[in-house]
Amino acid sequence: MDNTSNASASISNLIGWLFGLLALAIGVVNTFWGNDAGFGIFIIAMSFAFFPPVNAFIKEKTGFAIPRIAKWLLGFFIIWASLGVGELFDKIDLMMASF
């Protein structure tokens, strides 16, 4: 592996970790401060698709990794559902008020 592809993989892993943590946080907020805990648990479960070790585990067990386009579409769905339908900012206000 040359330096360019190694740097590209590192950036891709970093983005995966960051978005995975963001989606996980969105799922936690929706689970505990929303009116639909099932939706929050679903978002938490889907957030694991972005973590590089989970992707490596899936590739090891099944022989294929989650395609990048699937991650893009899943990420778009999580953001759209949380911000639009899920009213994420209202739930964050509820969370902040409870502390």
The first five atom37 places (N, CA, C, CB, O) and aatype in JSON, in Angstrom:
{
  "aatype": [12, 3, 2, 16, 15, 2, 0, 15, 0, 15, 9, 15, 2, 10, 9, 7, 17, 10, 13, 7, 10, 10, 0, 10, 0, 9, 7, 19, 19, 2, 16, 13, 17, 7, 2, 3, 0, 7, 13, 7, 9, 13, 9, 9, 0, 12, 15, 13, 0, 13, 13, 14, 14, 19, 2, 0, 13, 9, 11, 6, 11, 16, 7, 13, 0, 9, 14, 1, 9, 0, 11, 17, 10, 10, 7, 13, 13, 9, 9, 17, 0, 15, 10, 7, 19, 7, 6, 10, 13, 3, 11, 9, 3, 10, 12, 12, 0, 15, 13],
  "atom_mask": [
    [1, 1, 1, 1, 1],
    [1, 1, 1, 1, 1],
    [1, 1, 1, 1, 1],
    [1, 1, 1, 1, 1],
    [1, 1, 1, 1, 1],
    [1, 1, 1, 1, 1],
    [1, 1, 1, 1, 1],
    [1, 1, 1, 1, 1],
    [1, 1, 1, 1, 1],
    [1, 1, 1, 1, 1],
    [1, 1, 1, 1, 1],
    [1, 1, 1, 1, 1],
    [1, 1, 1, 1, 1],
    [1, 1, 1, 1, 1],
    [1, 1, 1, 1, 1],
    [1, 1, 1, 0, 1],
    [1, 1, 1, 1, 1],
    [1, 1, 1, 1, 1],
    [1, 1, 1, 1, 1],
    [1, 1, 1, 0, 1],
    [1, 1, 1, 1, 1],
    [1, 1, 1, 1, 1],
    [1, 1, 1, 1, 1],
    [1, 1, 1, 1, 1],
    [1, 1, 1, 1, 1],
    [1, 1, 1, 1, 1],
    [1, 1, 1, 0, 1],
    [1, 1, 1, 1, 1],
    [1, 1, 1, 1, 1],
    [1, 1, 1, 1, 1],
    [1, 1, 1, 1, 1],
    [1, 1, 1, 1, 1],
    [1, 1, 1, 1, 1],
    [1, 1, 1, 0, 1],
    [1, 1, 1, 1, 1],
    [1, 1, 1, 1, 1],
    [1, 1, 1, 1, 1],
    [1, 1, 1, 0, 1],
    [1, 1, 1, 1, 1],
    [1, 1, 1, 0, 1],
    [1, 1, 1, 1, 1],
    [1, 1, 1, 1, 1],
    [1, 1, 1, 1, 1],
    [1, 1, 1, 1, 1],
    [1, 1, 1, 1, 1],
    [1, 1, 1, 1, 1],
    [1, 1, 1, 1, 1],
    [1, 1, 1, 1, 1],
    [1, 1, 1, 1, 1],
    [1, 1, 1, 1, 1],
    [1, 1, 1, 1, 1],
    [1, 1, 1, 1, 1],
    [1, 1, 1, 1, 1],
    [1, 1, 1, 1, 1],
    [1, 1, 1, 1, 1],
    [1, 1, 1, 1, 1],
    [1, 1, 1, 1, 1],
    [1, 1, 1, 1, 1],
    [1, 1, 1, 1, 1],
    [1, 1, 1, 1, 1],
    [1, 1, 1, 1, 1],
    [1, 1, 1, 1, 1],
    [1, 1, 1, 0, 1],
    [1, 1, 1, 1, 1],
    [1, 1, 1, 1, 1],
    [1, 1, 1, 1, 1],
    [1, 1, 1, 1, 1],
    [1, 1, 1, 1, 1],
    [1, 1, 1, 1, 1],
    [1, 1, 1, 1, 1],
    [1, 1, 1, 1, 1],
    [1, 1, 1, 1, 1],
    [1, 1, 1, 1, 1],
    [1, 1, 1, 1, 1],
    [1, 1, 1, 0, 1],
    [1, 1, 1, 1, 1],
    [1, 1, 1, 1, 1],
    [1, 1, 1, 1, 1],
    [1, 1, 1, 1, 1],
    [1, 1, 1, 1, 1],
    [1, 1, 1, 1, 1],
    [1, 1, 1, 1, 1],
    [1, 1, 1, 1, 1],
    [1, 1, 1, 0, 1],
    [1, 1, 1, 1, 1],
    [1, 1, 1, 0, 1],
    [1, 1, 1, 1, 1],
    [1, 1, 1, 1, 1],
    [1, 1, 1, 1, 1],
    [1, 1, 1, 1, 1],
    [1, 1, 1, 1, 1],
    [1, 1, 1, 1, 1],
    [1, 1, 1, 1, 1],
    [1, 1, 1, 1, 1],
    [1, 1, 1, 1, 1],
    [1, 1, 1, 1, 1],
    [1, 1, 1, 1, 1],
    [1, 1, 1, 1, 1],
    [1, 1, 1, 1, 1]
  ],
  "atom_positions": [
    [[0.86, -1.17, 0.0], [0.0, 0.0, 0.0], [0.9, 1.24, 0.0], [-0.97, 0.0, 1.23], [1.79, 1.34, 0.85]],
    [[0.69, 2.15, -0.92], [1.52, 3.36, -0.96], [0.99, 4.41, 0.01], [1.57, 3.93, -2.38], [-0.06, 4.24, 0.62]],
    [[1.74, 5.5, 0.15], [1.38, 6.54, 1.12], [0.06, 7.22, 0.81], [2.47, 7.58, 1.19], [-0.68, 7.58, 1.72]],
    [[-0.26, 7.39, -0.48], [-1.5, 8.06, -0.87], [-2.71, 7.24, -0.45], [-1.53, 8.31, -2.38], [-3.66, 7.78, 0.12]],
    [[-2.69, 5.94, -0.74], [-3.84, 5.12, -0.37], [-3.89, 4.9, 1.14], [-3.78, 3.76, -1.1], [-4.97, 4.74, 1.7]],
    [[-2.74, 4.9, 1.8], [-2.71, 4.78, 3.26], [-3.33, 6.02, 3.91], [-1.28, 4.58, 3.75], [-4.09, 5.9, 4.87]],
    [[-2.99, 7.2, 3.39], [-3.57, 8.44, 3.92], [-5.07, 8.48, 3.63], [-2.88, 9.67, 3.3], [-5.85, 8.93, 4.47]],
    [[-5.45, 8.02, 2.46], [-6.87, 8.0, 2.11], [-7.65, 7.06, 3.03], [-7.05, 7.57, 0.64], [-8.76, 7.38, 3.44]],
    [[-7.07, 5.92, 3.34], [-7.73, 4.98, 4.25], [-7.82, 5.57, 5.66], [-6.97, 3.64, 4.29], [-8.82, 5.38, 6.35]],
    [[-6.79, 6.3, 6.08], [-6.82, 6.92, 7.41], [-7.9, 7.98, 7.49], [-5.46, 7.54, 7.74], [-8.62, 8.06, 8.49]],
    [[-8.02, 8.78, 6.45], [-9.06, 9.81, 6.43], [-10.44, 9.16, 6.41], [-8.89, 10.75, 5.21], [-11.36, 9.61, 7.09]],
    [[-10.59, 8.11, 5.62], [-11.86, 7.4, 5.55], [-12.22, 6.8, 6.91], [-11.79, 6.29, 4.48], [-13.38, 6.86, 7.33]],
    [[-11.24, 6.23, 7.6], [-11.49, 5.68, 8.93], [-11.88, 6.77, 9.92], [-10.26, 4.93, 9.45], [-12.79, 6.59, 10.74]],
    [[-11.2, 7.91, 9.85], [-11.52, 9.03, 10.74], [-12.95, 9.52, 10.5], [-10.53, 10.18, 10.53], [-13.69, 9.75, 11.45]],
    [[-13.32, 9.67, 9.25], [-14.68, 10.1, 8.93], [-15.69, 9.06, 9.42], [-14.84, 10.32, 7.4], [-16.75, 9.42, 9.94]],
    [[-15.37, 7.78, 9.25], [-16.25, 6.72, 9.74], [-16.45, 6.8, 11.25], [0.0, 0.0, 0.0], [-17.58, 6.7, 11.73]],
    [[-15.35, 6.98, 11.99], [-15.45, 7.11, 13.45], [-16.27, 8.33, 13.84], [-14.05, 7.19, 14.07], [-17.14, 8.25, 14.71]],
    [[-16.0, 9.47, 13.2], [-16.7, 10.71, 13.57], [-18.19, 10.61, 13.28], [-16.1, 11.9, 12.83], [-19.02, 10.96, 14.12]],
    [[-18.54, 10.13, 12.08], [-19.97, 10.04, 11.76], [-20.64, 8.95, 12.57], [-20.16, 9.78, 10.26], [-21.8, 9.09, 12.96]],
    [[-19.93, 7.87, 12.84], [-20.49, 6.82, 13.69], [-20.81, 7.33, 15.08], [0.0, 0.0, 0.0], [-21.87, 7.03, 15.64]],
    [[-19.9, 8.12, 15.66], [-20.14, 8.7, 16.98], [-21.28, 9.71, 16.94], [-18.87, 9.35, 17.5], [-22.08, 9.77, 17.87]],
    [[-21.35, 10.51, 15.87], [-22.44, 11.46, 15.73], [-23.78, 10.73, 15.64], [-22.23, 12.33, 14.48], [-24.74, 11.11, 16.32]],
    [[-23.85, 9.7, 14.82], [-25.09, 8.94, 14.68], [-25.45, 8.23, 15.99], [-24.97, 7.92, 13.54], [-26.62, 8.14, 16.35]],
    [[-24.44, 7.73, 16.7], [-24.68, 7.1, 17.98], [-25.26, 8.1, 18.98], [-23.39, 6.49, 18.54], [-26.2, 7.78, 19.71]],
    [[-24.71, 9.31, 19.0], [-25.24, 10.35, 19.89], [-26.67, 10.72, 19.52], [-24.34, 11.61, 19.85], [-27.52, 10.9, 20.39]],
    [[-26.94, 10.82, 18.24], [-28.31, 11.11, 17.78], [-29.26, 10.01, 18.24], [-28.35, 11.26, 16.23], [-30.37, 10.29, 18.68]],
    [[-28.82, 8.76, 18.13], [-29.64, 7.65, 18.57], [-29.91, 7.67, 20.07], [0.0, 0.0, 0.0], [-31.02, 7.37, 20.51]],
    [[-28.9, 8.02, 20.85], [-29.08, 8.09, 22.31], [-30.08, 9.19, 22.67], [-27.73, 8.34, 23.02], [-30.96, 8.98, 23.51]],
    [[-29.94, 10.34, 22.04], [-30.88, 11.44, 22.31], [-32.3, 11.01, 21.94], [-30.48, 12.72, 21.52], [-33.23, 11.26, 22.7]],
    [[-32.47, 10.38, 20.8], [-33.79, 9.95, 20.38], [-34.35, 8.83, 21.27], [-33.75, 9.47, 18.93], [-35.56, 8.74, 21.46]],
    [[-33.47, 8.0, 21.82], [-33.94, 6.91, 22.68], [-34.46, 7.43, 24.0], [-32.81, 5.92, 22.93], [-35.52, 6.99, 24.47]],
    [[-33.74, 8.35, 24.61], [-34.09, 8.74, 25.97], [-34.9, 10.03, 26.08], [-32.85, 8.89, 26.76], [-35.56, 10.24, 27.1]],
    [[-34.88, 10.88, 25.08], [-35.62, 12.13, 25.17], [-36.65, 12.28, 24.06], [-34.68, 13.29, 25.14], [-37.2, 13.36, 23.88]],
    [[-36.9, 11.24, 23.33], [-37.89, 11.31, 22.27], [-39.16, 10.6, 22.68], [0.0, 0.0, 0.0], [-39.27, 10.08, 23.79]],
    [[-40.1, 10.58, 21.79], [-41.35, 9.89, 22.06], [-41.37, 8.51, 21.4], [-42.54, 10.73, 21.58], [-42.39, 7.82, 21.43]],
    [[-40.25, 8.11, 20.8], [-40.17, 6.82, 20.12], [-38.8, 6.2, 20.38], [-40.43, 6.98, 18.6], [-37.86, 6.41, 19.62]],
    [[-38.71, 5.43, 21.46], [-37.43, 4.81, 21.82], [-36.98, 3.82, 20.75], [-37.53, 4.11, 23.17], [-35.78, 3.62, 20.56]],
    [[-37.91, 3.19, 20.07], [-37.57, 2.24, 19.01], [-36.8, 2.91, 17.88], [0.0, 0.0, 0.0], [-35.88, 2.32, 17.32]],
    [[-37.18, 4.13, 17.53], [-36.47, 4.87, 16.49], [-35.04, 5.15, 16.93], [-37.2, 6.19, 16.17], [-34.11, 5.02, 16.14]],
    [[-34.86, 5.53, 18.18], [-33.52, 5.8, 18.7], [-32.65, 4.55, 18.7], [0.0, 0.0, 0.0], [-31.48, 4.61, 18.34]],
    [[-33.22, 3.44, 19.09], [-32.48, 2.17, 19.09], [-32.12, 1.78, 17.66], [-33.31, 1.05, 19.76], [-31.03, 1.26, 17.41]],
    [[-33.02, 2.02, 16.72], [-32.73, 1.75, 15.32], [-31.56, 2.6, 14.83], [-33.98, 2.01, 14.46], [-30.69, 2.1, 14.12]],
    [[-31.53, 3.88, 15.18], [-30.44, 4.76, 14.78], [-29.13, 4.29, 15.42], [-30.73, 6.22, 15.17], [-28.08, 4.31, 14.77]],
    [[-29.18, 3.88, 16.68], [-27.98, 3.35, 17.34], [-27.46, 2.13, 16.59], [-28.28, 3.0, 18.82], [-26.26, 2.02, 16.34]],
    [[-28.34, 1.22, 16.25], [-27.94, 0.01, 15.52], [-27.34, 0.36, 14.17], [-29.14, -0.93, 15.34], [-26.34, -0.24, 13.76]],
    [[-27.94, 1.31, 13.47], [-27.42, 1.7, 12.16], [-26.09, 2.45, 12.26], [-28.44, 2.56, 11.43], [-25.29, 2.42, 11.32]],
    [[-25.84, 3.11, 13.39], [-24.59, 3.85, 13.54], [-23.38, 2.92, 13.53], [-24.61, 4.66, 14.83], [-22.28, 3.34, 13.17]],
    [[-23.56, 1.68, 13.93], [-22.44, 0.75, 13.95], [-21.9, 0.45, 12.55], [-22.85, -0.55, 14.62], [-20.77, 0.0, 12.42]],
    [[-22.68, 0.68, 11.52], [-22.21, 0.46, 10.15], [-21.06, 1.39, 9.78], [-23.36, 0.64, 9.17], [-20.31, 1.1, 8.85]],
    [[-20.92, 2.5, 10.49], [-19.89, 3.47, 10.15], [-18.57, 3.22, 10.86], [-20.37, 4.85, 10.48], [-17.54, 3.76, 10.44]],
    [[-18.55, 2.43, 11.91], [-17.33, 2.19, 12.67], [-16.43, 1.21, 11.9], [-17.66, 1.64, 14.08], [-16.88, 0.12, 11.55]],
    [[-15.18, 1.59, 11.64], [-14.28, 0.72, 10.87], [-14.08, -0.69, 11.44], [-12.94, 1.38, 10.77], [-14.03, -1.64, 10.65]],
    [[-13.98, -0.88, 12.77], [-13.84, -2.27, 13.25], [-15.06, -3.14, 12.94], [-13.58, -2.28, 14.74], [-14.92, -4.34, 12.69]],
    [[-16.24, -2.56, 12.97], [-17.45, -3.32, 12.65], [-17.44, -3.7, 11.18], [-18.73, -2.52, 12.99], [-17.78, -4.83, 10.83]],
    [[-17.04, -2.77, 10.34], [-16.96, -3.05, 8.91], [-15.93, -4.14, 8.63], [-16.6, -1.76, 8.13], [-16.16, -5.02, 7.8]],
    [[-14.78, -4.1, 9.34], [-13.75, -5.14, 9.17], [-14.27, -6.49, 9.65], [-12.47, -4.76, 9.93], [-13.99, -7.52, 9.03]],
    [[-15.03, -6.5, 10.74], [-15.61, -7.74, 11.25], [-16.59, -8.33, 10.26], [-16.3, -7.49, 12.6], [-16.58, -9.53, 10.01]],
    [[-17.44, -7.48, 9.69], [-18.41, -7.96, 8.7], [-17.69, -8.52, 7.48], [-19.37, -6.82, 8.28], [-18.08, -9.55, 6.94]],
    [[-16.62, -7.83, 7.05], [-15.87, -8.3, 5.88], [-15.19, -9.63, 6.18], [-14.81, -7.26, 5.46], [-15.13, -10.5, 5.32]],
    [[-14.69, -9.79, 7.4], [-14.04, -11.05, 7.79], [-15.03, -12.2, 7.82], [-13.38, -10.9, 9.16], [-14.71, -13.31, 7.37]],
    [[-16.23, -11.95, 8.34], [-17.22, -13.03, 8.49], [-17.98, -13.35, 7.21], [-18.2, -12.65, 9.57], [-18.3, -14.51, 6.95]],
    [[-18.26, -12.32, 6.4], [-19.09, -12.55, 5.22], [-18.32, -12.48, 3.9], [-20.2, -11.55, 5.19], [-18.78, -12.99, 2.88]],
    [[-17.15, -11.86, 3.92], [-16.37, -11.74, 2.7], [-16.59, -10.45, 1.94], [0.0, 0.0, 0.0], [-15.92, -10.21, 0.93]],
    [[-17.49, -9.62, 2.38], [-17.67, -8.32, 1.73], [-17.92, -7.25, 2.78], [-18.83, -8.37, 0.71], [-18.46, -7.52, 3.86]],
    [[-17.52, -6.04, 2.45], [-17.72, -4.9, 3.35], [-18.97, -4.14, 2.94], [-16.48, -3.96, 3.33], [-19.5, -4.33, 1.84]],
    [[-19.43, -3.3, 3.81], [-20.59, -2.46, 3.48], [-20.15, -1.46, 2.41], [-21.16, -1.72, 4.75], [-19.18, -0.73, 2.62]],
    [[-20.84, -1.4, 1.28], [-20.43, -0.49, 0.21], [-20.5, 0.97, 0.64], [-21.3, -0.7, -1.02], [-21.35, 1.36, 1.44]],
    [[-19.61, 1.76, 0.11], [-19.54, 3.18, 0.47], [-20.84, 3.9, 0.12], [-18.35, 3.86, -0.24], [-21.28, 4.77, 0.87]],
    [[-21.45, 3.57, -1.01], [-22.7, 4.23, -1.39], [-23.8, 3.91, -0.39], [-23.13, 3.81, -2.81], [-24.65, 4.76, -0.1]],
    [[-23.8, 2.69, 0.15], [-24.79, 2.33, 1.17], [-24.58, 3.16, 2.44], [-24.71, 0.82, 1.51], [-25.55, 3.58, 3.08]],
    [[-23.33, 3.41, 2.79], [-23.05, 4.24, 3.97], [-23.49, 5.68, 3.72], [-21.55, 4.2, 4.32], [-24.04, 6.32, 4.62]],
    [[-23.25, 6.18, 2.52], [-23.7, 7.54, 2.19], [-25.22, 7.66, 2.3], [-23.24, 7.94, 0.77], [-25.73, 8.61, 2.88]],
    [[-25.92, 6.68, 1.72], [-27.39, 6.71, 1.77], [-27.9, 6.55, 3.2], [-27.97, 5.61, 0.88], [-28.86, 7.22, 3.59]],
    [[-27.28, 5.67, 3.97], [-27.67, 5.49, 5.36], [-27.41, 6.76, 6.16], [-26.92, 4.31, 5.99], [-28.24, 7.16, 6.98]],
    [[-26.27, 7.39, 5.93], [-25.95, 8.65, 6.62], [-26.95, 9.74, 6.27], [0.0, 0.0, 0.0], [-27.39, 10.48, 7.15]],
    [[-27.3, 9.84, 5.0], [-28.31, 10.82, 4.57], [-29.64, 10.54, 5.26], [-28.49, 10.8, 3.03], [-30.3, 11.47, 5.72]],
    [[-30.04, 9.27, 5.33], [-31.3, 8.91, 5.98], [-31.27, 9.29, 7.46], [-31.58, 7.42, 5.83], [-32.24, 9.84, 7.97]],
    [[-30.17, 9.0, 8.14], [-30.08, 9.31, 9.57], [-30.2, 10.8, 9.8], [-28.75, 8.79, 10.16], [-30.95, 11.24, 10.68]],
    [[-29.47, 11.59, 9.02], [-29.53, 13.05, 9.18], [-30.92, 13.56, 8.85], [-28.48, 13.74, 8.27], [-31.48, 14.37, 9.6]],
    [[-31.49, 13.11, 7.74], [-32.82, 13.58, 7.32], [-33.88, 13.2, 8.35], [-33.18, 12.98, 5.94], [-34.71, 14.03, 8.73]],
    [[-33.85, 11.95, 8.8], [-34.88, 11.49, 9.74], [-34.73, 12.19, 11.09], [-34.79, 9.97, 9.92], [-35.73, 12.48, 11.74]],
    [[-33.52, 12.44, 11.5], [-33.31, 13.05, 12.82], [-33.61, 14.54, 12.82], [-31.89, 12.83, 13.27], [-34.23, 15.05, 13.76]],
    [[-33.19, 15.23, 11.79], [-33.41, 16.67, 11.75], [-34.82, 17.04, 11.32], [-32.4, 17.33, 10.83], [-35.43, 17.95, 11.87]],
    [[-35.33, 16.34, 10.34], [-36.64, 16.69, 9.81], [-37.77, 16.06, 10.59], [0.0, 0.0, 0.0], [-38.53, 16.76, 11.27]],
    [[-37.88, 14.77, 10.51], [-38.99, 14.06, 11.12], [-38.79, 13.93, 12.63], [-39.14, 12.68, 10.49], [-39.75, 14.07, 13.4]],
    [[-37.56, 13.67, 13.06], [-37.28, 13.4, 14.47], [-37.17, 14.62, 15.35], [0.0, 0.0, 0.0], [-37.08, 14.48, 16.57]],
    [[-37.16, 15.81, 14.78], [-37.07, 17.06, 15.54], [-35.94, 17.0, 16.56], [-38.41, 17.36, 16.26], [-36.16, 17.17, 17.76]],
    [[-34.73, 16.74, 16.07], [-33.58, 16.54, 16.93], [-33.3, 17.73, 17.84], [-32.37, 16.26, 16.09], [-32.97, 17.54, 19.01]],
    [[-33.41, 18.95, 17.32], [-33.09, 20.11, 18.13], [-34.06, 20.29, 19.3], [-33.08, 21.36, 17.27], [-33.65, 20.73, 20.38]],
    [[-35.33, 19.96, 19.1], [-36.28, 20.01, 20.22], [-35.93, 18.98, 21.28], [-37.72, 19.78, 19.71], [-36.06, 19.24, 22.47]],
    [[-35.48, 17.81, 20.85], [-35.1, 16.77, 21.8], [-33.81, 17.15, 22.55], [-34.91, 15.43, 21.08], [-33.66, 16.83, 23.73]],
    [[-32.91, 17.83, 21.87], [-31.69, 18.3, 22.54], [-32.06, 19.34, 23.59], [-30.69, 18.89, 21.52], [-31.48, 19.36, 24.67]],
    [[-33.02, 20.21, 23.27], [-33.49, 21.19, 24.27], [-34.1, 20.47, 25.49], [-34.55, 22.15, 23.64], [-33.85, 20.88, 26.62]],
    [[-34.88, 19.42, 25.26], [-35.43, 18.63, 26.36], [-34.32, 18.0, 27.2], [-36.37, 17.54, 25.81], [-34.38, 17.98, 28.43]],
    [[-33.3, 17.49, 26.51], [-32.19, 16.87, 27.21], [-31.45, 17.89, 28.07], [-31.24, 16.23, 26.21], [-31.13, 17.61, 29.22]],
    [[-31.18, 19.06, 27.51], [-30.47, 20.1, 28.25], [-31.3, 20.6, 29.45], [-30.12, 21.27, 27.32], [-30.74, 20.93, 30.49]],
    [[-32.59, 20.66, 29.3], [-33.46, 21.1, 30.39], [-33.52, 20.08, 31.52], [-34.86, 21.37, 29.88], [-33.76, 20.44, 32.68]],
    [[-33.3, 18.82, 31.2], [-33.37, 17.8, 32.24], [-32.11, 17.72, 33.09], [-33.63, 16.47, 31.62], [-32.1, 17.06, 34.13]],
    [[-31.04, 18.39, 32.66], [-29.79, 18.37, 33.43], [-29.74, 19.56, 34.28], [-28.56, 18.3, 32.54], [-28.77, 19.75, 35.03]]
  ]
}
